[in-house]
């Protein structure tokens, strides 16, 4: 089934009326099927996932990763992962402390979790289910021994 791109007339109508329009070529390759439906209400948030990475203590190529899942400003979970880089050839990936930092009601909040080790990559998931402030950083990092890695950050957008 071939999809047709919206025409300028349809795009203009969408801007004027609260309806979404679509057209597609039928199975016969000739007829055109058209559909129209009410556009979604404003402030409808689709689930979003994002991630970021930064340098971490360890061997060459060691990184910490931040994975954030949520809807709009509501963050459901944040996971911080550590990969030991070239050090994992002889050792497991081990973290002494995981940390996330974010803004809620204008205040910077940090949460930490204890140590963990795993083969290749070690991860800790923070279950938050919190509304965080828009246009602020959400960050995560790890501590290996006495050394904290750089924050891996994403920006929270509505």
LODREN-800998 format. One line per 10 residues: number of its first residue (from 1); for each residue z negated, y, x negated of N, C-alpha, C. Coordinates in nm, 4 decimals, always signed. Example, Ala and Ser with C-alpha at 12.3 -4.5 7.8 and 13.67 -1.06 7.14 Angstrom:
<zabas>
1> -0.7800:-0.5690:-1.3190:-0.7800:-0.4500:-1.2300:-0.7800:-0.3300:-1.3200 | -0.7080:-0.2250:-1.2850:-0.7140:-0.1060:-1.3670:-0.7870:+0.0030:-1.2900
</zabas>
This chain:
<zabas>
1> +0.0000:-0.1158:-0.0840:+0.0000:+0.0000:+0.0000:+0.0000:+0.1234:-0.0895 | +0.0934:+0.2150:-0.0706:+0.1037:+0.3355:-0.1511:+0.0195:+0.4451:-0.0877 | -0.0465:+0.5240:-0.1717:-0.1265:+0.6372:-0.1235:-0.0471:+0.7655:-0.1473 | -0.0487:+0.8528:-0.0484:+0.0161:+0.9824:-0.0631:-0.0893:+1.0868:-0.0942 | -0.0562:+1.1781:-0.1799:-0.1474:+1.2877:-0.2105:-0.1482:+1.3846:-0.0922 | -0.2632:+1.4509:-0.0653:-0.2670:+1.5478:+0.0433:-0.1666:+1.6597:+0.0190 | -0.1086:+1.7095:+0.1252:-0.0154:+1.8212:+0.1133:-0.0933:+1.9511:+0.1124 | -0.0268:+2.0598:+0.0775:-0.0938:+2.1899:+0.0771:-0.1419:+2.2271:+0.2157 | -0.0647:+2.1931:+0.3184:-0.1053:+2.2256:+0.4556:-0.2336:+2.1529:+0.4919 | -0.2457:+2.0264:+0.4525:-0.3679:+1.9511:+0.4810:-0.4843:+2.0097:+0.4037
11> -0.4631:+2.0425:+0.2771:-0.5706:+2.1008:+0.1971:-0.6176:+2.2320:+0.2583 | -0.5256:+2.3142:+0.3069:-0.5640:+2.4409:+0.3696:-0.6396:+2.4152:+0.4986 | -0.5953:+2.3178:+0.5767:-0.6651:+2.2862:+0.7017:-0.8058:+2.2362:+0.6739 | -0.8240:+2.1605:+0.5658:-0.9559:+2.1102:+0.5309:-1.0494:+2.2260:+0.4982 | -0.9977:+2.3280:+0.4334:-1.0813:+2.4422:+0.3979:-1.1210:+2.5224:+0.5211 | -1.0383:+2.5216:+0.6241:-1.0652:+2.6022:+0.7432:-1.1472:+2.5251:+0.8459 | -1.1172:+2.3977:+0.8636:-1.1871:+2.3176:+0.9628:-1.2747:+2.2139:+0.8940 | -1.3858:+2.1746:+0.9566:-1.4746:+2.0770:+0.8927:-1.4274:+1.9332:+0.9120 | -1.3018:+1.9055:+0.8774:-1.2470:+1.7711:+0.8899:-1.1836:+1.7288:+0.7590 | -1.1936:+1.6004:+0.7277:-1.1257:+1.5428:+0.6122:-1.0018:+1.4705:+0.6637
21> -0.8901:+1.4841:+0.5947:-0.7637:+1.4247:+0.6373:-0.7110:+1.3328:+0.5289 | -0.6424:+1.2258:+0.5695:-0.5811:+1.1345:+0.4739:-0.4524:+1.0800:+0.5332 | -0.3587:+1.0457:+0.4461:-0.2334:+0.9837:+0.4874:-0.2030:+0.8714:+0.3912 | -0.1435:+0.7644:+0.4420:-0.0997:+0.6574:+0.3540:+0.0251:+0.5936:+0.4123 | +0.1064:+0.5397:+0.3225:+0.2298:+0.4735:+0.3627:+0.1935:+0.3366:+0.4182 | +0.2555:+0.2986:+0.5316:+0.2288:+0.1699:+0.5933:+0.2816:+0.0546:+0.5102 | +0.2496:-0.0687:+0.5528:+0.2923:-0.1887:+0.4815:+0.4437:-0.2012:+0.4733 | +0.5137:-0.1388:+0.5686:+0.6598:-0.1469:+0.5675:+0.7221:-0.0526:+0.4645 | +0.6403:+0.0325:+0.4007:+0.6886:+0.1244:+0.2990:+0.7553:+0.2478:+0.3541 | +0.7621:+0.2632:+0.4865:+0.8316:+0.3758:+0.5477:+0.7375:+0.4577:+0.6365
31> +0.6699:+0.3920:+0.7283:+0.5863:+0.4653:+0.8235:+0.4653:+0.5252:+0.7527 | +0.4157:+0.6338:+0.8062:+0.3003:+0.7026:+0.7500:+0.1867:+0.6955:+0.8507 | +0.0732:+0.6464:+0.8049:-0.0457:+0.6415:+0.8882:-0.1330:+0.7591:+0.8497 | -0.1814:+0.8309:+0.9495:-0.2647:+0.9475:+0.9228:-0.4016:+0.9249:+0.9850 | -0.5022:+0.9798:+0.9220:-0.6387:+0.9680:+0.9731:-0.7086:+1.1020:+0.9570 | -0.8016:+1.1274:+1.0466:-0.8802:+1.2495:+1.0425:-1.0221:+1.2138:+1.0839 | -1.1206:+1.2699:+1.0164:-1.2609:+1.2430:+1.0492:-1.3427:+1.3669:+1.0159 | -1.4567:+1.3837:+1.0839:-1.5432:+1.4973:+1.0504:-1.5866:+1.4897:+0.9043 | -1.5863:+1.6013:+0.8378:-1.6310:+1.6068:+0.6994:-1.7818:+1.5862:+0.6950 | -1.8360:+1.5352:+0.5847:-1.9808:+1.5157:+0.5754:-2.0542:+1.6485:+0.5793
41> -2.1772:+1.6451:+0.6282:-2.2605:+1.7654:+0.6336:-2.2891:+1.8149:+0.4927 | -2.3250:+1.9397:+0.4799:-2.3616:+1.9962:+0.3504:-2.4867:+1.9272:+0.2978 | -2.5070:+1.9345:+0.1670:-2.6237:+1.8791:+0.0999:-2.6378:+1.7290:+0.1183 | -2.5269:+1.6584:+0.1273:-2.5298:+1.5128:+0.1268:-2.5176:+1.4702:-0.0187 | -2.6169:+1.3988:-0.0673:-2.6174:+1.3591:-0.2073:-2.5799:+1.2128:-0.2210 | -2.4880:+1.1855:-0.3082:-2.4521:+1.0478:-0.3391:-2.5405:+1.0024:-0.4548 | -2.5714:+0.8736:-0.4601:-2.6491:+0.8248:-0.5747:-2.5759:+0.8563:-0.7039 | -2.6518:+0.8986:-0.8020:-2.5929:+0.9325:-0.9306:-2.6689:+0.8615:-1.0396 | -2.5979:+0.8190:-1.1409:-2.6572:+0.7610:-1.2589:-2.6016:+0.8383:-1.3779 | -2.6838:+0.8573:-1.4779:-2.6375:+0.9267:-1.5966:-2.7161:+0.8770:-1.7160
51> -2.6668:+0.9035:-1.8354:-2.7388:+0.8628:-1.9543:-2.7114:+0.9602:-2.0678 | -2.7943:+0.9504:-2.1693:-2.7788:+1.0311:-2.2899:-2.8386:+0.9547:-2.4070 | -2.8011:+0.9899:-2.5288:-2.8516:+0.9198:-2.6471:-2.8804:+1.0187:-2.7585 | -2.9673:+0.9782:-2.8508:-2.9969:+1.0606:-2.9675:-3.0435:+0.9716:-3.0817 | -3.0604:+1.0320:-3.1976:-3.1094:+0.9631:-3.3166:-3.2501:+0.9108:-3.2895 | -3.2821:+0.7966:-3.3514:-3.4174:+0.7403:-3.3440:-3.4558:+0.6864:-3.4809 | -3.5857:+0.6720:-3.5080:-3.6279:+0.6140:-3.6351:-3.5786:+0.4704:-3.6468 | -3.5510:+0.4270:-3.7670:-3.5039:+0.2900:-3.7897:-3.3906:+0.2911:-3.8889 | -3.3107:+0.1877:-3.8853:-3.1988:+0.1758:-3.9778:-3.0834:+0.2649:-3.9387 | -2.9790:+0.2591:-4.0189:-2.8576:+0.3373:-3.9908:-2.8068:+0.3017:-3.8514
61> -2.7787:+0.4021:-3.7723:-2.7291:+0.3806:-3.6366:-2.8364:+0.3591:-3.5318 | -2.9637:+0.3759:-3.5666:-3.0719:+0.3599:-3.4684:-3.0630:+0.4714:-3.3645 | -3.0740:+0.4344:-3.2379:-3.0640:+0.5327:-3.1294:-3.1658:+0.5042:-3.0208 | -3.2041:+0.6110:-2.9503:-3.2747:+0.5914:-2.8241:-3.1861:+0.6438:-2.7140 | -3.1905:+0.5738:-2.6007:-3.1065:+0.6037:-2.4856:-3.1939:+0.6352:-2.3673 | -3.1448:+0.7239:-2.2832:-3.2108:+0.7581:-2.1574:-3.1138:+0.7257:-2.0446 | -3.1596:+0.6495:-1.9464:-3.0814:+0.6165:-1.8272:-3.1586:+0.6673:-1.7066 | -3.0961:+0.7520:-1.6257:-3.1634:+0.8106:-1.5090:-3.0849:+0.7736:-1.3842 | -3.1564:+0.7294:-1.2800:-3.0940:+0.6956:-1.1512:-3.1642:+0.7740:-1.0421 | -3.0849:+0.8288:-0.9484:-3.1448:+0.9028:-0.8388:-3.0421:+0.9583:-0.7438
71> -3.0900:+1.0358:-0.6485:-3.0080:+1.1024:-0.5474:-3.0441:+1.2503:-0.5491 | -2.9465:+1.3371:-0.5765:-2.9756:+1.4803:-0.5792:-3.0844:+1.5092:-0.6810 | -3.1907:+1.5727:-0.6370:-3.3013:+1.6054:-0.7265:-3.4068:+1.4954:-0.7308 | -3.3918:+1.3917:-0.6496:-3.4886:+1.2830:-0.6471:-3.4512:+1.1797:-0.7531 | -3.5404:+1.1623:-0.8486:-3.5199:+1.0638:-0.9543:-3.5974:+0.9383:-0.9161 | -3.5242:+0.8277:-0.8986:-3.5889:+0.7011:-0.8646:-3.6472:+0.6347:-0.9891 | -3.5618:+0.6162:-1.0897:-3.6074:+0.5508:-1.2122:-3.5486:+0.6198:-1.3341 | -3.6220:+0.6084:-1.4430:-3.5729:+0.6532:-1.5731:-3.6089:+0.5434:-1.6722 | -3.5132:+0.5025:-1.7511:-3.5386:+0.3995:-1.8522:-3.5076:+0.4565:-1.9897 | -3.5932:+0.4257:-2.0838:-3.5719:+0.4636:-2.2232:-3.5492:+0.3343:-2.3012
81> -3.4403:+0.3297:-2.3759:-3.4066:+0.2109:-2.4544:-3.3959:+0.2481:-2.6021 | -3.4264:+0.1520:-2.6865:-3.4205:+0.1725:-2.8310:-3.3397:+0.0608:-2.8947 | -3.2459:+0.1004:-2.9810:-3.1712:+0.0052:-3.0631:-3.1995:+0.0392:-3.2087 | -3.2440:-0.0588:-3.2843:-3.2949:-0.0366:-3.4200:-3.1867:-0.0149:-3.5244 | -3.0622:-0.0175:-3.4880:-2.9553:+0.0031:-3.5852:-2.9517:-0.1102:-3.6864 | -2.9278:-0.0786:-3.8131:-2.9146:-0.1822:-3.9160:-3.0454:-0.2573:-3.9399 | -3.1603:-0.2023:-3.8997:-3.2883:-0.2727:-3.9161:-3.2979:-0.3968:-3.8283 | -3.2188:-0.4051:-3.7205:-3.2328:-0.5204:-3.6318:-3.1676:-0.6459:-3.6892 | -3.0995:-0.6339:-3.8027:-3.0419:-0.7523:-3.8662:-3.1536:-0.8475:-3.9081 | -3.2643:-0.7942:-3.9574:-3.3760:-0.8767:-4.0038:-3.4951:-0.8748:-3.9081
91> -3.4989:-0.7814:-3.8139:-3.6166:-0.7657:-3.7288:-3.5771:-0.7494:-3.5830 | -3.6738:-0.7698:-3.4947:-3.6553:-0.7337:-3.3545:-3.6591:-0.5826:-3.3421 | -3.6097:-0.5305:-3.2299:-3.6251:-0.3880:-3.2004:-3.7652:-0.3701:-3.1431 | -3.8476:-0.2913:-3.2079:-3.9863:-0.2703:-3.1636:-4.0152:-0.1214:-3.1495 | -4.0828:-0.0875:-3.0414:-4.1215:+0.0505:-3.0123:-4.2727:+0.0539:-2.9948 | -4.3369:+0.1547:-3.0540:-4.4813:+0.1709:-3.0375:-4.5163:+0.2524:-2.9135 | -4.4258:+0.3425:-2.8711:-4.4518:+0.4227:-2.7521:-4.3207:+0.4777:-2.6966 | -4.3072:+0.4746:-2.5645:-4.1940:+0.5330:-2.4927:-4.2443:+0.6605:-2.4249 | -4.1573:+0.7627:-2.4160:-4.1978:+0.8877:-2.3498:-4.0811:+0.9450:-2.2703 | -4.1120:+0.9974:-2.1513:-4.0163:+1.0782:-2.0763:-4.0804:+1.2148:-2.0524
101> -3.9967:+1.3167:-2.0378:-4.0436:+1.4525:-2.0111:-3.9479:+1.5159:-1.9106 | -4.0037:+1.5828:-1.8095:-3.9234:+1.6450:-1.7048:-4.0033:+1.7595:-1.6427 | -3.9395:+1.8347:-1.5545:-4.0040:+1.9478:-1.4877:-4.0181:+1.9194:-1.3393 | -4.1410:+1.9434:-1.2899:-4.1721:+1.9262:-1.1483:-4.2561:+2.0462:-1.1047 | -4.2073:+2.1183:-1.0048:-4.2756:+2.2391:-0.9556:-4.3049:+2.3384:-1.0672 | -4.2086:+2.3543:-1.1590:-4.2218:+2.4519:-1.2668:-4.3078:+2.4070:-1.3834 | -4.3653:+2.2899:-1.3776:-4.4516:+2.2399:-1.4842:-4.3818:+2.1292:-1.5627 | -4.3972:+2.1318:-1.6946:-4.3429:+2.0234:-1.7769:-4.4384:+1.9050:-1.7680 | -4.3837:+1.7899:-1.7322:-4.4619:+1.6678:-1.7171:-4.4144:+1.5677:-1.8216 | -4.5085:+1.5003:-1.8880:-4.4716:+1.3907:-1.9770:-4.5438:+1.2646:-1.9298
111> -4.4755:+1.1528:-1.9433:-4.5338:+1.0226:-1.9138:-4.5024:+0.9319:-2.0310 | -4.5985:+0.8467:-2.0668:-4.5785:+0.7553:-2.1783:-4.6055:+0.6117:-2.1338 | -4.5531:+0.5202:-2.2095:-4.5769:+0.3770:-2.1876:-4.5954:+0.3127:-2.3236 | -4.6683:+0.2026:-2.3265:-4.7041:+0.1361:-2.4507:-4.5921:+0.0621:-2.5195 | -4.6306:-0.0181:-2.6160:-4.5361:-0.0831:-2.7067:-4.4655:-0.2025:-2.6438 | -4.3529:-0.2378:-2.7077:-4.2749:-0.3529:-2.6647:-4.1778:-0.3887:-2.7766 | -4.1416:-0.5172:-2.7849:-4.0423:-0.5657:-2.8804:-3.9450:-0.6577:-2.8081 | -3.8216:-0.6598:-2.8545:-3.7199:-0.7499:-2.7994:-3.6090:-0.7670:-2.9031 | -3.5288:-0.8677:-2.8835:-3.4151:-0.8912:-2.9724:-3.3046:-0.7916:-2.9397 | -3.2582:-0.7168:-3.0390:-3.1446:-0.6256:-3.0219:-3.1778:-0.4911:-2.9630
121> -3.2349:-0.4897:-2.8424:-3.2643:-0.3634:-2.7746:-3.3903:-0.3815:-2.6916 | -3.4765:-0.2821:-2.6951:-3.5992:-0.2861:-2.6157:-3.5972:-0.1686:-2.5183 | -3.6423:-0.1924:-2.3954:-3.6337:-0.0919:-2.2896:-3.7633:-0.0859:-2.2105 | -3.7973:+0.0336:-2.1653:-3.9061:+0.0496:-2.0682:-3.8534:+0.1318:-1.9514 | -3.8817:+0.0857:-1.8287:-3.8400:+0.1573:-1.7080:-3.9602:+0.2250:-1.6440 | -3.9435:+0.3538:-1.6167:-4.0437:+0.4322:-1.5444:-3.9974:+0.4425:-1.3995 | -4.0793:+0.3978:-1.3050:-4.0490:+0.4122:-1.1626:-4.1110:+0.5431:-1.1156 | -4.0279:+0.6399:-1.0779:-4.0773:+0.7739:-1.0475:-4.0758:+0.8071:-0.8981 | -3.9587:+0.7982:-0.8359:-3.9410:+0.8395:-0.6963:-4.0013:+0.9780:-0.6740 | -3.9570:+1.0747:-0.7567:-4.0080:+1.2117:-0.7517:-3.8931:+1.3104:-0.7429
131> -3.9195:+1.4227:-0.6776:-3.8260:+1.5342:-0.6791:-3.8568:+1.6179:-0.8020 | -3.7553:+1.6401:-0.8841:-3.7720:+1.7186:-1.0058:-3.6971:+1.8502:-0.9902 | -3.7274:+1.9450:-1.0773:-3.6685:+2.0778:-1.0678:-3.5210:+2.0766:-1.1081 | -3.4414:+2.1522:-1.0338:-3.2987:+2.1656:-1.0622:-3.2761:+2.2473:-1.1885 | -3.1664:+2.2196:-1.2565:-3.1220:+2.2936:-1.3747:-3.2258:+2.2907:-1.4869 | -3.2926:+2.1751:-1.5017:-3.3893:+2.1564:-1.6092:-3.3564:+2.0265:-1.6822 | -3.4010:+2.0155:-1.8082:-3.3749:+1.8915:-1.8814:-3.4678:+1.7787:-1.8363 | -3.4168:+1.6584:-1.8399:-3.4943:+1.5355:-1.8211:-3.4701:+1.4566:-1.9480 | -3.5766:+1.4243:-2.0218:-3.5601:+1.3702:-2.1563:-3.6410:+1.2431:-2.1771 | -3.5997:+1.1656:-2.2753:-3.6729:+1.0460:-2.3141:-3.6602:+1.0241:-2.4637
141> -3.7636:+0.9620:-2.5214:-3.7603:+0.9300:-2.6640:-3.8567:+0.8152:-2.6923 | -3.8521:+0.7656:-2.8156:-3.9398:+0.6568:-2.8566:-4.0132:+0.6949:-2.9847 | -4.1280:+0.6279:-3.0044:-4.2015:+0.6403:-3.1309:-4.2014:+0.5026:-3.1967 | -4.1553:+0.4992:-3.3213:-4.1558:+0.3775:-3.4014:-4.2466:+0.4055:-3.5201 | -4.3564:+0.3329:-3.5280:-4.4570:+0.3635:-3.6306:-4.5151:+0.5007:-3.6010 | -4.5135:+0.5881:-3.6981:-4.5644:+0.7251:-3.6798:-4.4538:+0.8247:-3.6480 | -4.3301:+0.7785:-3.6379:-4.2155:+0.8680:-3.6247:-4.1586:+0.8693:-3.4834 | -4.1520:+0.9890:-3.4245:-4.0866:+1.0078:-3.2950:-3.9388:+1.0339:-3.3187 | -3.8550:+0.9773:-3.2350:-3.7126:+1.0076:-3.2377:-3.6859:+1.1389:-3.1684 | -3.5649:+1.1896:-3.1821:-3.5248:+1.3091:-3.1073:-3.5166:+1.2735:-2.9591
151> -3.5344:+1.3738:-2.8739:-3.5180:+1.3509:-2.7304:-3.3712:+1.3262:-2.6975 | -3.3456:+1.2287:-2.6125:-3.2166:+1.2097:-2.5481:-3.2330:+1.2757:-2.4109 | -3.1479:+1.3716:-2.3763:-3.1683:+1.4503:-2.2537:-3.0432:+1.4540:-2.1658 | -3.0680:+1.4717:-2.0381:-2.9627:+1.5026:-1.9428:-3.0119:+1.6250:-1.8653 | -2.9219:+1.6968:-1.8000:-2.9597:+1.8106:-1.7166:-2.9624:+1.7669:-1.5728 | -3.0666:+1.8060:-1.5005:-3.0802:+1.7734:-1.3587:-3.0035:+1.8782:-1.2789 | -2.9071:+1.8329:-1.2006:-2.8261:+1.9218:-1.1172:-2.8382:+1.8800:-0.9716 | -2.8418:+1.9783:-0.8811:-2.8509:+1.9415:-0.7379:-2.7221:+1.8783:-0.6879
</zabas>
